[in-house]
C-alpha cells in the first residue's frame, strides 16, 4: 500500500492511504500559504489538532460537502473544550 503525505500550507495536512483521505487542520480560506481552495479538497476523515480558528478552518464546509467524519487529537487538555465543540459542530452538520 502506498502512502501519500501532503502539506497544504500552515498546519493543513493531508494523508492518503488505502484509498482513504485524511485531512488534518483544514485551514484554507484566508490562509496565504494554502495551495488549494477548500472546494478543491476531498476528505473521508477530518482531524482537528485543537480548536483555534487557524486549525479548525474550513472543517465544517469540507465535511458538509464531502461527508467526511471528524475527530480530534487528545494531546493537549488545554484545547479540549473548544476542539470538542468544533468536532460536535462537524458531526451535527453531517447528521442534519
C-alpha positions as CSV (number, residue, x, y, z in Angstrom):
1,X,0.0,0.0,0.0
2,X,1.3,3.4,-0.9
3,X,1.0,6.4,1.5
4,X,1.0,10.0,0.3
5,X,1.6,12.8,2.7
6,X,0.6,16.4,1.6
7,X,1.3,19.8,3.0
8,X,-1.3,22.3,2.0
9,X,0.1,25.3,3.9
10,X,0.3,26.4,7.6
11,X,-1.0,23.4,9.6
12,X,-3.2,22.0,6.9
13,X,-2.0,18.5,6.0
14,X,-3.3,15.5,4.1
15,X,-2.6,11.8,4.2
16,X,-3.8,9.4,1.5
17,X,-3.6,5.6,2.2
18,X,-5.6,2.6,1.2
19,X,-8.0,4.7,-0.9
20,X,-8.9,6.9,2.1
21,X,-8.1,10.6,2.6
22,X,-7.4,12.1,6.0
23,X,-7.4,15.9,6.2
24,X,-5.7,17.5,9.2
25,X,-6.3,21.1,10.4
26,X,-8.1,22.2,7.2
27,X,-7.3,25.9,7.3
28,X,-7.6,27.1,3.6
29,X,-9.8,30.2,3.5
30,X,-7.7,33.3,4.4
31,X,-4.5,31.3,4.6
32,X,-1.9,32.9,2.4
33,X,0.2,29.7,2.5
34,X,-2.7,27.5,1.3
35,X,-2.0,25.7,-2.0
36,X,-5.7,24.9,-2.6
37,X,-9.1,26.4,-2.0
38,X,-11.4,24.5,0.4
39,X,-13.7,23.4,-2.5
40,X,-10.8,21.6,-4.2
41,X,-10.1,19.4,-1.2
42,X,-11.6,15.9,-0.7
43,X,-11.6,14.0,2.6
44,X,-13.1,10.9,4.1
45,X,-11.9,11.9,7.6
46,X,-11.1,15.3,9.2
47,X,-8.8,15.5,12.2
48,X,-8.5,18.7,14.2
49,X,-5.5,19.1,16.5
50,X,-7.1,21.9,18.6
51,X,-9.8,24.5,18.4
52,X,-8.0,27.5,17.2
53,X,-9.5,29.1,14.0
54,X,-6.3,28.5,12.0
55,X,-6.7,24.8,12.6
56,X,-10.5,24.3,12.6
57,X,-10.5,26.5,9.4
58,X,-12.8,25.1,6.8
59,X,-13.6,21.8,8.5
60,X,-17.4,22.3,8.6
61,X,-17.7,23.3,5.0
62,X,-15.5,20.5,3.8
63,X,-17.2,17.9,6.0
64,X,-20.6,19.1,4.7
65,X,-19.6,18.9,1.1
66,X,-17.7,15.6,1.3
67,X,-19.5,13.7,4.0
68,X,-16.2,13.4,5.9
69,X,-16.4,12.5,9.6
70,X,-14.5,14.5,12.2
71,X,-12.3,13.8,15.3
72,X,-9.8,15.5,17.4
73,X,-6.4,14.8,18.9
74,X,-6.2,14.4,22.7
75,X,-2.6,15.6,23.0
76,X,-3.5,18.8,24.9
77,X,-6.1,19.1,27.6
78,X,-5.8,22.9,27.3
79,X,-7.6,22.9,24.0
80,X,-10.1,20.1,24.6
81,X,-13.3,22.2,25.2
82,X,-13.0,24.3,22.0
83,X,-11.9,21.3,19.9
84,X,-14.7,19.2,21.2
85,X,-17.1,22.0,20.2
86,X,-15.6,22.1,16.7
87,X,-16.0,18.4,16.3
88,X,-19.6,18.5,17.6
89,X,-20.4,21.1,15.0
90,X,-18.9,19.0,12.3
91,X,-20.9,15.9,13.4
92,X,-24.1,18.0,13.7
93,X,-23.7,19.4,10.2
94,X,-23.1,16.0,8.7
95,X,-26.1,14.3,10.6
96,X,-28.6,17.1,9.6
